[in-house]
Amino acid sequence: MKRMTRRQAVVGGAAGAIAAGTGAMPRRARAAGELVVWWTQGFYKAENDAVIAWMADWEKKNNTKVNLTIMNGPDVITKLIAGMQVGDVPDVVHTVTGDRFLVPRAAWNDQLEDVSDVVDSQKAEFTETALLSARLYNAKQKKSAYYGVPTKASSLLNSLWLPLIEEVGFGAADLPATQDKFYDFFQTVQDKLRAKGKRIFGLGYSMAAKEADAGNLFHQFLVSYGGADIVTPDGKLHIDDPAVRKAAITSLERLTTPFKKGYVPPGAINWGDVDNNNAFFAKQIVMTPNATISIAAAQMDKPDLYLKEIVTRGVPLGNDGKPVPSVLAIAPTIIPKGSKNVDGAKALLRDFIQPANLNAYLKETRARYLPVMASIVKNDPYWTDPKDPHRQVAVDMGLIKPTVPWWMSYNPAYSAVLSEQIWPQAEANITQRNMTPDQATEEAAKRIKQLFEQFQK
């Protein structure tokens, strides 16, 4: 099995984007029966090792060469878009953020293979949210079908340093349960740390208009403040609904005001998805919202950090004390149209999503992501081990308590909203251009309406 290094993958992604613009992307020669697989790079080595090992084992058992390339998340999408434009695509692509930034519109444009037969092989096992996220509309063929194979799941969590909280006289039991009180608590912690001469920020909000983290945070806030119906299952946009509009304005205000008051690092407006993790490990921040348990899992080899110092908390209760659904992202694996080995790609995916195989893979990745099958959690005590302070919180948020799918499951236009970073741009309009939350929401709403007009069945 041939595999590209991270540096080669990154260079290839940039070159692919340029070639797409010139129509000069070179085509690869491949052996008959070979499978070309692109996979999103993990945050730590164990994630990459897990997929490398699984693919090597499958290659040996099936006597089918697998050419595996591991590259960072944005490059997967950039390179795939470039390849689609010139008709040079891999056979299998696993893109962690593709459910938000690419797959719904690619399905709409008839650029993906229908993988309903693959999904149907394990349909009874998949959670409802996983199936909702993978069933998409093809405008050219005028049908809905499964155009992605649900592979793993994630929802917003909160990572925090217990020693920093204890240093100012608090403990884990002092963490408030409801939305505003929970996040305001860390402003109090910052004030107390600053009084001791420590330049540490209370809140590690990601606020950059790029990649996924800022959008993840905004949209979970949107649901927490009552905006879950911004798009309904019938695909209709409700940005002018008073409750949705109020939720959007409140979310923007609650995210940007701490930044303007100095409770969020100034550099957060430029953070990529890994940067809040790095700021956390450098103890520049007391807490950070994060889409997985990657922060804790990266320290699994350091028991004191993993078991005693890093704390994971789920989505707070609403301000009314009621549970708030988690926005559950489902990372898909897809087969682009133009694949030279569709049958082989489907065979690989059928094997990969067998519950035992999927479970083994996710465990080898240190459970950064959740299973998309409830039976995996039910049948394997690993996922609910009471001795693990992080994994069980993630399972609770993503598989036990209520969840909602991302809204491009209802209308691919919302994928365009995310790709254009409309809500993080609204945050920037407040923090950098002196708009009010009301003004920034109105400007965002205008653009969102324009995008929805482009996706009419």
Residue, then its C-alpha position, 0 to 999 in steps of 0.5 A: m500500500k502506497r501512502m503519501t506523507r503529510r508534506q506531500a499531501v499538503v503540497g499536492g493540495a495546493a497544486g491541485a487547487i491551482a491546476a483546477g483554475t488552469g485546467a491543467m491538473p495532471r491525471r494519475a496512472r493507476a493499475a487495474g483494480e487499484l483503489v485510490v483513497w483520500w483520508t482526512q489527517g487526524f489530530y494525533k498519530a494514533e488516528n492516522d495509524a488506525v486507518i493505515a493499519w485497517m487499509a493495509d489489512w483490507e488490501k492483503k485480505n482482498n488482494t486489491k492495491v490501496n493507494l492511501t493518501i492522508m492529508n489535512g482537512p481543508d486540502v481534502i476538500t480543495k483537492l477534491i473540488a479541483g479534481m471534480q472540475v477536470g474529471d480526475v478523482p479518487d475512488v474513496v474520500h473520507t472528509v471529516t468536514g465534508d458533511r458541512f462544506l462539500v457533500p450536500r452540494a456535490a450530491w445536488n450537482d450529481q457529482l457523487e455516486d449513489v451509495s444507498d446499497v452500501v448504507d442499506s447493508q447496515k441501515a438498521e445499525f445507523t442512528e437516525t441523525a446519521l441517516l438524515s445527514a447522509r440522505l441528500y437530494n440530487a437536483k439533476q436526477k431529481k431524487s433523494a438518496y444516500y450519497g455519503v456513508p456515515t463513518k463517525a460523529s462529533s458534537l461540541l464539547n467544552s475542555l477546561w483546565l481544572p488546576l487553573i480553576e482550583e488556583v482561584g478557589f473553585g472546583a469542578a462542582d462549582l461549574p454552573a449548569t446553564q448556558d450563560k452562567f457556565y460561560d460567564f464563570f470563566q470570565t470570573v476565573q480570568d479576573k481572579l487569575r489576572a489579580k494574581g498576575k497571570r495573563i491567562f484568558g478565560l475563554g478560548y472561543s474560535m472566531a476565525a472566518k475559516e475552517a470549521d470551529a467558529g461555525n461549530l461554536f456559533h451554531q451550537f449557541l444558535v440552538s441553545y438560544g432557540g434557533a434550531d428551526i433556522v431550516t426545517p425538515d421541509g428545506k424551508l429557511h426561517i431566518d426571519d422568524p422572530a425566535v430564530r432572528k432573536a437566537a442569532i442576534t443573542s448568539l452573536e452578542r454572547l460570542t463577541t462581547p467577551f472578545k471585545k472585553g478581553y476575555v478571549p485572546p485577540g488572536a482567536i479571530n485568526w485561529g485555524d481548527v488546531d489553534n485553540n487546542n494549541a492555546f489550551f495546551a500552552k495554558q493561554i486559556v482556561m477553557t475552549p469549546n471543541a468539536t471532539i475530545s481530541i484535546a484530552a485524547a491527545q494526552m491519554d499517555k499522560p495519566d495525570l493530565y488525562l485523568k486529573e487535570i483536563v475536564t470535559r463538559g458537554v453542552p450546558l442546559g439552556n438558560d431555562g434549565k432544560p436540555v439543549p440538543s447537540v448539533l451532531a456532525i456526521a463525517p461521511t465517506i464518499i465515492p466521487k463520480g468518475s471513480k475508476n473502481v466503483d465496485g471496489a470502492k463499495a466493497l471496501l466501504r461495506d467492510f469498513i462499516q461492519p459494526a465490529n470493524l468500525n468499532a475497532y477503528l474508532k477505538e484505535t483512534r482513541a475515541r476522538y470521534l463517536p460511533v454512528m451506530a448505537s449498538i457499538v456503544k451498547n455492546d462494548p463497555y469501552w464507550t461508557d467506562p465510568k473510569d474515563p472522564h471524557r469518553q462518557v461525556a461525549v457519548d452522552m452528548g452525541l448518542i444518548k441525549p437529543t441531537v439535531p443534524w446540521w441543516m444542509s441535511y434539509n437543504p444544501a444551501y446551508s452548506a453554501v452558508l457554511s462555506e462562505q463563513i457567513w456567521p463567523q463573518a458576522e462576528a467579524n463585522i461586530t468585532q472588527r467593523n463596529m456593527t451591532p449584533d442586529q446589523a450583523t444579523e441582518e447582513a448575514a440574513k440577506r446573503i443567506k436568502q440569496l443562497f437559498e434562492q439558488f437551491q430550488k427543487 
